[in-house]
Amino acid sequence: MGCCKTFTTIGALVLALGTAATAADFPRPFPSMPPPPLVQRAPTLVDEFSSGWYLRGDVGYRMNRVGSVTNAAPVPTFDNRIANSAMLGLGVGYKWQWFRTDLTADYTFKARYTGSTIDMAPDFTTRVDSVTTLANVYGDLGTWYGITPYLGAGVGGSYLRSTDFNSFFLPSLTVVPETFKWNLAWAWMAGVSYKVSQNYHIDLGYRHVSLGNVRTGVDSFGDQLQLKHLTADEIRLGVRYLID
């Protein structure tokens, strides 16, 4: 009996060792790997690029002034007045941050001048129109809710033309030819612009411009007026288009 128990115990140990060895021969499973993270596509950056160049168009109302008037003939003039007129303008410019510069050309429709002689009647008349070209610079003063106030100044030239010169005091016996003159012109301005969209701005401004002098033609009695120190105060409404 003792021998049987001994053989039985030895057999159980051998079976247990064989089972352990068999289990050791099988490869252990690798630990489960987490799924790779989802790769999200980077958002597309929208670059609101602007070249800085812009086009502009303006309409306005000009309040004209004449400093003084002289006559080549010995007939003085009094109560010299020149009417107000309308104007149209075009331009091209460049904007960089708070700084702007542009070239503008404006046409002002004919304004009627009247001057009186000794009898204080409106005896002399002529019509004056003009083309003004200016190189301008502006400084923006900040932007609030899309509104940007600015100051500016410009220098250039003015082309003044006198037509339809006539004297009711002594009517000319011949047709008086029209005359013209180029002058140095300068201006200063102030206003506000409003950003309607990325490309469009509305501009409301005031401009004071100095235009120079112009002479009329000579009538058959030797009358020839010189209108000196013509100036104007303008109220202007414009649109600027920024080119992408």
C-alpha positions in Angstrom: 0.0 0.0 0.0 2.8 2.4 0.8 4.3 1.8 -2.6 1.0 2.5 -4.3 0.6 5.8 -2.5 4.2 6.7 -3.4 3.6 6.0 -7.1 0.3 7.8 -7.0 1.9 10.9 -5.5 4.8 10.8 -8.1 2.3 10.5 -11.0 0.3 13.5 -9.8 3.4 15.6 -9.6 4.5 14.5 -13.1 1.1 15.4 -14.5 1.1 18.8 -12.8 4.6 19.6 -14.1 3.6 18.6 -17.6 0.5 20.7 -17.6 2.6 23.7 -16.4 5.2 23.1 -19.1 2.5 22.8 -21.8 0.9 26.1 -20.6 4.3 27.8 -20.8 4.8 26.7 -24.4 1.8 28.8 -25.6 2.6 32.4 -26.3 0.9 34.9 -24.1 -1.5 37.3 -25.8 -0.2 40.8 -26.2 -2.1 43.4 -24.3 -4.8 45.2 -26.3 -3.5 48.4 -27.9 -5.7 51.5 -27.8 -7.0 52.7 -31.2 -4.9 55.4 -32.9 -6.1 58.9 -32.2 -8.3 60.5 -34.8 -6.4 62.9 -36.9 -8.4 66.1 -37.5 -7.9 68.3 -40.5 -6.4 71.7 -39.6 -8.9 74.5 -40.1 -8.5 76.5 -43.3 -7.2 80.0 -42.4 -9.1 82.8 -44.3 -6.6 85.5 -45.1 -8.5 88.8 -45.8 -5.9 90.0 -48.1 -6.1 93.5 -49.6 -3.6 95.0 -52.0 -4.0 98.5 -50.3 -4.9 100.1 -53.6 -8.3 101.8 -54.0 -10.5 103.7 -56.4 -12.7 106.6 -55.4 -15.5 108.7 -56.8 -17.0 111.9 -55.3 -19.8 114.3 -55.7 -20.0 117.6 -53.9 -21.3 121.1 -53.5 -18.8 123.9 -53.7 -19.3 127.3 -52.0 -17.1 129.6 -54.1 -15.4 132.8 -53.0 -13.5 135.6 -54.8 -10.9 137.7 -52.9 -10.8 140.8 -55.1 -11.4 141.9 -58.7 -9.5 144.4 -60.9 -10.4 145.8 -64.3 -7.9 146.7 -67.0 -10.1 149.6 -68.0 -10.6 152.5 -65.6 -14.0 151.2 -64.5 -14.0 149.9 -61.0 -16.1 147.0 -59.8 -18.1 146.6 -56.5 -20.1 143.9 -54.8 -18.2 141.1 -56.5 -19.9 137.8 -56.1 -19.6 134.3 -57.5 -22.3 131.7 -57.2 -22.0 128.2 -55.8 -21.6 125.2 -58.0 -21.6 121.4 -58.1 -18.6 119.2 -58.7 -17.6 115.6 -59.6 -14.4 113.8 -58.8 -12.4 110.6 -59.5 -9.2 109.3 -57.9 -6.9 106.4 -57.2 -5.0 105.9 -54.0 -3.1 103.6 -51.6 -3.9 102.8 -47.9 -1.4 101.3 -45.4 -2.7 100.9 -41.9 -3.6 104.4 -40.7 -1.9 106.3 -43.6 -3.6 107.0 -47.0 -2.5 108.8 -50.1 -4.3 109.4 -53.4 -4.4 111.4 -56.6 -7.7 113.1 -57.4 -9.1 115.1 -60.3 -12.3 117.2 -59.9 -14.4 119.1 -62.3 -16.5 121.9 -61.0 -19.4 123.1 -63.1 -19.7 126.7 -64.2 -20.3 129.3 -61.5 -21.7 132.8 -62.5 -19.7 135.8 -61.4 -21.4 139.2 -61.1 -19.7 142.6 -60.4 -21.2 146.1 -60.2 -19.9 149.4 -61.6 -20.4 152.8 -60.1 -24.2 152.6 -60.6 -24.2 149.5 -58.3 -26.0 147.4 -60.9 -24.8 143.8 -61.8 -23.0 145.1 -64.9 -20.1 142.6 -65.4 -20.8 138.9 -65.7 -18.7 135.9 -66.6 -18.8 132.1 -65.9 -16.0 130.2 -64.3 -15.5 126.5 -64.3 -12.4 124.5 -63.2 -10.5 121.3 -63.1 -8.4 120.6 -60.0 -5.8 117.9 -59.7 -4.3 117.2 -56.3 -1.9 114.8 -54.6 -3.3 114.2 -51.1 -2.2 112.5 -47.9 -4.5 111.6 -45.0 -4.1 110.3 -41.4 -6.8 108.2 -39.8 -7.5 109.0 -36.2 -8.8 105.6 -35.1 -11.9 103.5 -35.8 -15.0 103.1 -33.7 -17.9 100.9 -34.8 -16.7 101.1 -38.4 -16.4 104.9 -38.4 -13.0 106.4 -39.0 -12.3 110.2 -38.7 -9.4 111.6 -40.6 -7.4 114.7 -41.5 -5.6 115.5 -44.8 -3.9 118.0 -47.0 -3.1 118.2 -50.7 -1.2 120.2 -53.3 -1.4 120.3 -57.1 -2.8 122.5 -59.9 -6.0 124.1 -60.9 -7.2 124.9 -64.5 -9.6 127.9 -64.4 -11.6 128.9 -67.4 -13.6 132.1 -68.0 -16.4 132.1 -70.5 -19.4 134.3 -71.5 -17.8 137.6 -70.3 -20.3 140.5 -70.8 -20.8 144.0 -69.7 -24.4 145.3 -69.4 -23.0 148.8 -68.6 -21.5 149.1 -72.1 -22.3 145.9 -74.1 -19.4 144.7 -76.1 -19.6 145.1 -79.9 -17.7 141.9 -80.5 -17.8 138.4 -79.0 -15.3 138.1 -76.1 -13.2 134.9 -76.4 -12.9 132.5 -73.4 -9.7 132.4 -71.4 -8.0 129.9 -69.1 -5.1 129.8 -66.7 -3.2 127.1 -64.7 -2.4 127.9 -61.1 -0.8 126.3 -58.1 -3.6 124.8 -55.9 -3.6 123.5 -52.4 -6.2 122.1 -50.0 -6.8 120.8 -46.5 -9.6 118.5 -45.6 -11.3 116.6 -42.7 -14.0 114.0 -42.7 -15.2 110.6 -41.6 -15.4 107.3 -43.5 -17.7 104.3 -42.8 -16.8 100.7 -43.6 -19.9 99.3 -45.4 -18.1 96.0 -46.3 -14.6 94.7 -46.7 -14.2 96.5 -50.0 -16.5 99.5 -49.8 -16.2 102.6 -47.7 -18.4 105.7 -47.7 -16.7 109.0 -47.2 -18.3 112.2 -46.0 -15.9 115.2 -45.8 -15.2 118.9 -45.9 -12.5 120.4 -48.1 -11.1 124.0 -48.3 -9.3 124.6 -51.6 -7.3 127.5 -53.0 -7.5 127.9 -56.8 -5.6 131.0 -57.8 -6.5 133.7 -60.3 -8.2 133.9 -63.7 -8.7 136.7 -66.3 -11.6 137.2 -68.5 -11.3 138.1 -72.2 -11.1 141.7 -73.4 -14.3 143.3 -74.7 -14.5 146.1 -77.3 -14.1 148.8 -74.7 -11.0 147.4 -73.1 -12.7 145.9 -70.1 -10.8 142.8 -68.8 -11.5 141.6 -65.3 -9.0 139.6 -63.2 -10.6 137.5 -60.5 -8.0 137.1 -57.7 -7.6 134.6 -54.9 -10.5 132.2 -55.8 -11.2 129.8 -53.0 -13.9 127.3 -52.2 -15.4 125.3 -49.3 -16.7 122.0 -50.4 -19.0 119.4 -48.8 -18.2 116.0 -50.4 -19.8 112.6 -50.4 -17.7 109.8 -51.9 -17.3 106.0 -52.2 -13.9 104.2 -52.0 -13.5 100.7 -53.4 -10.6 98.7 -52.1 -9.0 96.4 -54.7 -8.2 92.9 -53.6 
